[in-house]
Amino acid sequence: MGPGPVDAHPSVLRAMSASLIGQFDPVMTGYMTETAALYREVLGTTNSATVLVDGTSRAGIEAVLVSLLRPGDRVLVAVIGRFGHLLREIATRAGAEVHVVEAPWGQVLTPAAVEEAVRRVRPVVVATVQGDTSTTMCQPLDELGEICRRHGALLYVDATASLGGNPFEADAWGVDAVSAGLQKCLSGPPGSAPVSLSDAAVAVVRSRHSVEAGLLEPGDDVSDDPVRSNYLDLGQILDYWGPRRLNHHTEATSMLYAARECARLLLVEGRDAVVARHRAAGDAMLAGVRGLGLDVYGDVAHKMTNVVAAVIPDGVDGDAVRAALLSDYGIEIGTSFGPLHGRVWRLGTMGYNARRDAVLTTLAALEDVLRRAGAPVVPGGGTDAARAAYSGTSDATDTEVQR
């Protein structure tokens, strides 16, 4: 019950246990085509360039940035927490000229602040994180795509921790590139990164297109300025996922099964219904944390639906409380990073764990551990407040996830 990874859906685990098949078996290529189509729906896009990058969500981030950014390109990173700084570091390692516009931790950036920075920097790419679990903030995106279009920049969004639990509309918001992971609201394990590129982003990737020497055929490209990574070269990955099926790497078969099942489950439940379930669970956890008498960190108006940052009470050993929850109840929650390390606990309600029983059990266990730690908690306050938050919420918000 931390900020991720969380428990995978049993159906996803069952899917991963299926027999392996060869990467060019027609069944495998059929699964790849089907999975791409499923993630177009999940992401709210018609992008043909929708694929999986084999690796954790960070592999997806790096694939996008190293494929879109040439050395010396200007990039503006809009930072709302630790993972915005990760985008900054990856872009720097790609050789880009990196500029930053940053919100104080616990807040988000206004469109005006982003546009002012875009005018000043004149980047080719604007990169940001939608939901930064380090601060629990969810950056509004609906105006950023239009800002980028006005100034000739591409918009890249890391939606690793937010996709599925918070609204995301790639096409409607003008997102040119997005990457995500399975281990948060998508109810899967880490190890596969869905990525989608707009036509404009594909044009940049294709301008650096190069085919490996061992695969070259007449008319193939050999770029003088190739993407600096072979494995994370989205041009080659698009060739692999596209009609040509040009060999690039051995597809991570079991992770493909997992990613396909994650998307299928989400779409069967319904995108809006999944967001509503996360919002109901997140609201209940937020109410429960407050009901115990704990403060909540950050601008709650811009909080992600799927994680709450509870301020650790004075005099309480935060790590000892986390250890007791894990040893006594088998429940894991998180701390945070940088300036928030040791100051907050992060309680996630994500994916398969965005359920009433998981929320209430976590709050009951936290109350017991806090009382033993000497914190002045309100007896029954957490579970009572969570149940009150759930009252009036249709039981349908919890039914589909249990199938």
C-alpha atoms as one frame of an Amber mdcrd trajectory, in Angstrom:
protein
   0.000   0.000   0.000   2.847   2.354  -0.809   3.573   4.514  -3.862   4.278
   1.471  -6.046   4.934  -1.142  -7.079   1.705  -2.583  -5.667   0.088  -6.006
  -5.767  -0.538  -7.195  -9.310  -4.028  -8.288 -10.306  -4.357 -12.103 -10.062
  -5.457 -12.220 -13.696  -2.216 -10.507 -14.718  -0.177 -13.034 -12.760  -2.072
 -15.855 -14.428  -1.407 -14.337 -17.844   2.319 -14.220 -17.084   2.351 -17.960
 -16.392   1.356 -18.829 -19.969   3.813 -20.766 -22.120   6.502 -18.800 -23.943
   6.296 -18.469 -27.714   8.838 -17.304 -30.282   9.095 -13.641 -31.110   8.117
 -14.192 -34.753   5.391 -16.726 -34.091   2.200 -15.352 -35.687   0.522 -15.566
 -32.298   3.241 -13.363 -30.781   3.072 -10.740 -33.507  -0.702 -10.845 -33.203
  -0.415 -10.177 -29.466   1.905  -7.261 -30.196  -0.599  -5.740 -32.628  -3.459
  -6.292 -30.203  -1.527  -4.827 -27.271  -0.670  -1.689 -29.244  -4.359  -1.208
 -30.046  -5.343  -1.680 -26.391  -2.865   0.959 -25.219  -4.150   3.446 -27.770
  -7.473   3.227 -25.964  -5.873   3.364 -22.520  -3.924   6.509 -23.475  -6.717
   8.217 -25.372  -4.866   8.370 -28.678  -4.981   7.236 -32.285  -1.174   7.236
 -32.556  -0.027   4.365 -34.731   3.362   4.626 -32.978   2.196   2.971 -29.751
   4.513   0.211 -28.488   6.046  -1.391 -25.428   9.635  -0.730 -24.411  10.991
  -3.803 -22.645  12.243  -2.573 -19.289  10.890  -0.733 -16.276   9.188   2.631
 -16.645  12.581   4.349 -16.548  13.493   2.525 -19.772  10.459   4.126 -21.403
  11.462   7.562 -20.138  14.998   7.182 -21.401  13.864   5.785 -24.759  11.696
   8.845 -25.384  14.262  11.410 -24.307  17.297   9.861 -26.013  15.277   9.380
 -29.219  13.795  12.889 -29.336  16.812  14.904 -28.155  19.978  15.441 -30.145
  23.079  16.630 -28.296  22.787  20.385 -27.908  18.984  20.505 -28.239  17.239
  22.696 -25.715  14.770  20.967 -23.437  12.607  22.534 -20.733  11.830  20.248
 -17.809   8.828  21.243 -15.704   9.638  19.874 -12.239   7.150  19.203  -9.433
   9.198  16.651  -7.486  11.920  14.024  -7.505  10.899  12.438 -10.794  11.016
  15.731 -12.657  14.644  15.890 -11.591  15.038  12.399 -13.040  13.877  13.707
 -16.438  16.408  16.489 -16.049  19.225  14.040 -15.381  18.338  11.733 -18.269
  18.084  14.659 -20.685  21.467  15.922 -19.485  23.036  12.503 -20.056  21.539
  12.557 -23.570  23.621  15.680 -24.227  20.748  18.155 -24.283  20.944  21.739
 -23.062  18.601  21.411 -20.092  16.553  24.232 -18.577  14.183  23.874 -15.613
  11.028  25.542 -14.372  10.234  24.231 -10.902   7.329  24.430  -8.497   7.944
  24.318  -4.749   7.512  20.744  -3.514   3.876  20.137  -2.679   2.629  22.431
  -5.447   2.151  22.292  -9.222   3.076  24.675 -12.023   0.571  27.050 -13.567
   0.213  27.161 -17.347   1.396  30.772 -17.242   4.621  29.786 -15.483   5.286
  27.070 -18.043   4.567  29.368 -20.986   6.830  32.094 -19.634   9.654  29.564
 -19.401   8.945  28.238 -22.899   9.124  31.765 -24.317  12.417  32.353 -22.556
  14.097  29.007 -23.308  12.662  28.221 -26.775  13.004  24.441 -26.285  12.430
  21.730 -28.853  10.888  19.533 -26.128   8.991  20.322 -22.933   9.116  17.373
 -20.516   7.142  16.878 -17.330   5.736  14.257 -14.971   1.965  14.068 -14.644
   1.831  12.431 -11.232   4.972  12.714  -9.104   4.632  10.246  -6.244   7.478
  11.882  -4.313   5.185  14.826  -3.531   1.821  13.208  -4.511   1.113  16.145
  -6.835  -0.668  15.792 -10.191   0.413  18.381 -12.765  -2.500  19.712 -14.872
  -1.761  19.028 -18.536  -4.800  20.203 -20.466  -3.263  23.554 -21.479   0.358
  22.510 -21.918  -0.018  20.920 -25.345  -1.449  24.082 -26.843   1.322  26.147
 -25.232   3.912  23.858 -26.804   2.233  24.044 -30.227   2.216  27.840 -30.132
   5.957  27.855 -29.542   7.030  24.992 -31.784   7.911  22.509 -29.040   6.959
  18.889 -28.489   5.314  17.907 -25.194   6.530  14.746 -23.429   4.763  13.422
 -20.329   5.918  10.710 -17.929   2.635   9.133 -16.783   4.208   6.207 -14.932
   2.434   6.728 -11.608  -0.741   8.389 -12.833  -1.987   6.461 -15.869  -5.196
   4.592 -15.119  -5.878   6.266 -11.791  -6.073   9.837 -13.068  -7.596  11.165
 -16.308  -5.199  11.076 -19.250  -6.078  12.168 -22.796  -3.044  12.150 -25.052
  -4.726  13.469 -28.195  -7.151  15.898 -26.572  -4.346  17.459 -24.526  -1.846
  17.608 -27.367   0.699  15.237 -25.792   3.364  14.328 -28.375   5.079  11.607
 -26.385   4.054   9.660 -23.303   5.593   6.789 -21.396   4.235   4.802 -18.488
   4.713   1.627 -16.448   2.523  -1.231 -15.306   3.306  -1.319 -11.579   1.096
   1.496 -10.335  -2.542   2.025 -11.346  -2.410  -0.564 -14.153  -2.245  -3.443
 -11.639   0.823  -5.112 -13.135   4.472  -5.817 -12.323   7.381  -3.550 -13.222
   9.194  -4.506 -16.407   7.292  -3.087 -19.374   6.861   0.541 -20.440   4.031
   1.541 -22.781   5.119   4.410 -25.060   3.156   6.411 -27.621   4.375   9.058
 -30.083   2.467  11.597 -32.154   3.204  11.998 -35.858   5.326  15.043 -35.039
   7.390  13.072 -32.543   7.739  10.172 -34.991   9.080  12.603 -37.600  11.889
  13.586 -35.218  12.684   9.952 -34.452  12.618   9.027 -38.143  14.987  11.887
 -38.977  17.607   9.937 -37.002  16.583   6.540 -38.319  19.247   3.936 -38.814
  19.156   0.200 -39.470  21.780  -2.068 -37.945  24.483  -3.207 -40.336  23.570
  -6.854 -39.926  19.996  -6.181 -41.026  20.556  -3.707 -43.860  18.699  -4.128
 -47.118  18.863  -1.910 -50.216  17.282   1.455 -49.497  17.600   1.245 -45.704
  18.752   4.262 -43.709  22.154   4.611 -42.101  22.012   7.877 -40.187  24.982
  10.151 -39.591  23.249  11.213 -36.359  21.674   8.049 -34.916  20.007   7.785
 -31.551  22.845   7.293 -29.062  21.347   4.111 -27.590  20.771   0.990 -29.640
  18.431  -0.778 -27.241  16.347   2.344 -26.512  16.246   3.620 -30.117  12.539
   4.169 -30.703  13.074   4.213 -34.463  14.311   0.632 -34.346  11.611  -0.340
 -31.850   8.961   1.086 -34.200  10.439  -1.035 -37.002  10.152  -4.061 -34.723
   6.517  -3.370 -33.824   5.546  -2.182 -37.308   4.575  -4.152 -40.421   8.192
  -4.950 -41.291   8.834  -6.671 -37.928  12.512  -5.866 -38.319  14.384  -7.793
 -35.646  15.640  -5.608 -32.806  15.664  -7.559 -29.561  13.952 -10.617 -28.137
  10.527  -9.489 -26.970   9.963  -9.983 -23.227   7.189 -12.498 -23.745   5.809
 -12.783 -20.223   5.838  -8.996 -19.818   3.932  -8.659 -23.084   1.321 -11.018
 -21.659   1.189  -8.885 -18.502   0.923  -5.581 -20.353  -1.814  -6.941 -22.611
  -3.822  -8.197 -19.627  -3.361  -4.922 -17.700  -4.811  -2.948 -20.591  -7.592
  -5.463 -21.213  -8.716  -5.374 -17.572  -8.717  -1.585 -17.506 -10.815  -1.309
 -20.658 -13.275  -3.992 -19.525 -13.836  -2.031 -16.322 -13.898   1.228 -18.295
 -11.429   4.102 -18.228 -13.771   6.439 -16.376 -14.790   3.716 -13.929 -11.162
   2.925 -13.100 -10.429   6.592 -12.416 -13.570   6.801 -10.263 -12.483   3.733
  -8.280  -9.073   5.263  -7.647 -10.646   8.570  -6.691 -13.018   6.884  -4.227
 -10.217   4.863  -2.625  -7.901   7.874  -2.536 -10.561  10.111  -0.995 -11.255
   7.466   1.643  -7.559   7.102   2.476  -7.188  10.884   2.677 -10.196  11.136
   4.999  -8.891   8.245   7.083  -5.445   9.759   7.531  -7.064  12.980   8.698
  -9.502  11.023  10.857  -6.568   9.539  12.743  -5.457  13.097  13.507  -2.580
  13.229  11.019  -1.790  16.180   8.776  -1.607  15.775   5.003   1.278  17.165
   2.977   0.941  19.377  -0.080  -1.783  21.122  -2.057  -4.613  18.621  -1.721
  -6.529  20.330  -4.536  -3.833  19.069  -6.930  -3.185  15.700  -5.298  -3.031
  12.493  -7.331  -6.039  10.248  -6.751  -3.842   7.288  -5.893  -1.388   8.340
  -3.174  -1.603  10.341   0.070   1.348  11.869   1.934   0.717  11.779   5.690
   2.954  13.991   7.807   4.807  11.917  10.413   3.845  13.171  13.901   6.510
  14.783  16.055   8.279  12.272  18.242   7.317   9.268  16.099   9.986   7.177
  14.392   8.628   6.948  10.858  10.812   4.041   9.800   9.875   2.066  12.923
   6.180   2.525  12.150   6.717   1.298   8.593   8.667  -1.691   9.863   5.928
  -2.590  12.364   3.234  -2.365   9.690   5.223  -4.738   7.524   6.190  -7.245
  10.224   2.879  -7.295  12.127   0.374  -6.851   9.309   2.208  -7.567   6.059
   1.429  -4.042   4.853   4.077  -1.929   3.143   3.849   1.872   2.954   6.519
   4.280   1.742   8.530   7.199   2.952   9.708   9.825   0.443  12.865  11.363
  -1.001  15.066  14.432  -0.647  13.545  17.159   1.500  10.586  14.914   2.403
  12.586  11.865   3.499  11.578  10.990   7.049   8.911  13.716   7.070   6.007
  11.910   5.424   4.586   8.459   4.829   3.159   7.777   1.392   0.088   5.549
   1.337  -0.943   4.329  -2.081  -4.341   3.199  -3.299  -3.325   1.945  -6.721
  -4.467  -0.585  -9.245  -5.682  -3.836  -7.710  -5.242  -2.313  -4.229  -7.632
   0.589  -4.855 -10.274  -1.280  -2.861 -12.373  -0.550   0.210 -11.083  -3.553
   2.181  -7.452  -2.637   1.492  -8.027   0.964   2.591  -9.837   0.032   5.801
  -7.359  -2.685   6.748  -4.422  -0.329   6.226  -5.998   2.408   8.352  -6.874
  -0.015  11.148  -3.327  -1.371  11.175  -1.825   2.121  11.074  -3.952   3.158
  14.054  -2.685   0.225  16.103   0.950   0.806  15.235   0.692   4.553  15.871
  -0.929   3.987  19.251   1.896   1.653  20.252   4.363   4.320  19.064   2.802
   6.814  21.482   1.056   8.985  18.891  -2.207  10.633  20.032  -4.454   8.998
  17.425  -8.266   9.173  17.446  -9.607   5.685  18.280 -11.486   4.383  15.251
 -11.023   7.750  13.596  -9.341   6.462  10.481 -11.741   3.691   9.578 -14.800
   5.739  10.565 -13.725   8.626   8.342 -12.909   6.311   5.448 -16.290   4.587
   5.668 -17.972   7.987   5.729 -16.033   8.999   2.613 -17.134   5.797   0.910
 -20.798   6.318   1.864 -22.733   7.281  -1.217 -20.069   5.715  -3.448 -21.537
   2.919  -5.534 -20.243  -0.549  -4.717 -19.511  -0.781  -8.457 -16.292   1.093
  -7.749 -14.924  -2.054  -6.111 -16.485  -4.938  -8.006 -14.609  -5.116 -11.295
 -11.158  -5.034  -9.740 -11.872  -8.262  -7.842 -12.563 -10.348 -10.982
